[in-house]
Amino acid sequence: MSDHTLSREVAATVIPAGTPVNLPAGLSVHIVQSLGGNVTVRTDHGLCRIAQSDADAIEGYTADDAATATVEEFSEAAVWDALKTCFDPEIPLNIVDLGLVYDLSVEDLAESGRTVEVKMTLTAPGCGMGPTIAEDARQKIAALPTVAAAKVHIVWDPVWSPHMISDAGRKVLGLE
């Protein structure tokens, strides 16, 4: 995509290991993907994911407003839409179309809001980015109106395969 410089030190996550790293101010980064508000960059440290909350440190980068759109009213569709703003940092496809989300349940808690639970998997059991992707999904669900609690569980049954990618996702990835 393009080359930029970091204006300040930034906490990031090394891809695919999932280990934290601090990228120093002045570091040159090449934006590889900027979907869902988070930014995947290539550095001399390898591939790293910079969270949406720190994307302002990338000089000249402008975030996609669609990633931060607000929802007026809760609905199950709004939860699915929120999940569609979560991306694997190495694959330019949201976790829903990638086939990683297996189950979504909503429990109404009367006047105290609702609890939303999601079961999702990863493309590979050893993916160190799993907790990062799950937390991104949890935060986006928790930000929806009247959600009192959001939980995202990583499960391994059934095992993910490329056949689980949606038709729309296959088109995005050029698999059709």
Residue, then its C-alpha position, 0 to 999 in steps of 0.5 A: m500500500s504505502d510507506h509511512t513513519l511512526s510519530r511515536e513509540v507504538a505497542a504492536t503485535v508480531i504476526p503470526a506469533g502474537t507476541p507484543v513488541n514496541l515499535p520505536a518512533g521514527l521507524s519506517v513502516h509499510i502498510v500491508q492491510s488496514l481493514g477493520g480499523n487495525v493496521t498490518v505493517r511490514t517493518d524491519h521486525g517483520l509483520c506487525r499489527i498496530a491496534q486501531s487506538d494507536a493508528d494515529a501514530i502512523e504519519g499520513y495514515t487516515a483511518d477508515d471511518a466505516a470501521t468506527a461506525t456507530v449503531e443506534e439500536f441493538s440487534e443480532a444483525a448489528v452483532w454480525d455487522a460488528l464481527k464483519t469489521c474484525f479481520d485476520p491481520e494476514i488475510p484481507l477478509n473479515i472473520v465472518d466471511l472467512g468462516l471463523v465464527y461458528d455460533l452467536s448467542v444473545e441472552d436478554l438480561a431484562e433491564s440490565g442489557r444483554t450478554v452476547e457470546v460468540k464461538m469462533t475458531l482460527t485458520a490454524p491451531g498454532c496461530g498466536m494472533g487468536p487472542t488478539i483477534a478474539e479480543d478485537a471481536r469482543q471489544k466491538i461487540a461490547a461497544l454495541p448499545t445495551v450490551a452488558a457483557a461480551k464473551v468470545h470463545i476460541v473453539w477447535d471443533p469443527v476444525w476450520s478448512p477453506h471450504m468454510i469461506s463464504d461465497a462472497g469471501r471466495k470472490v474477494l480472495g480470488l478463489e472463484 
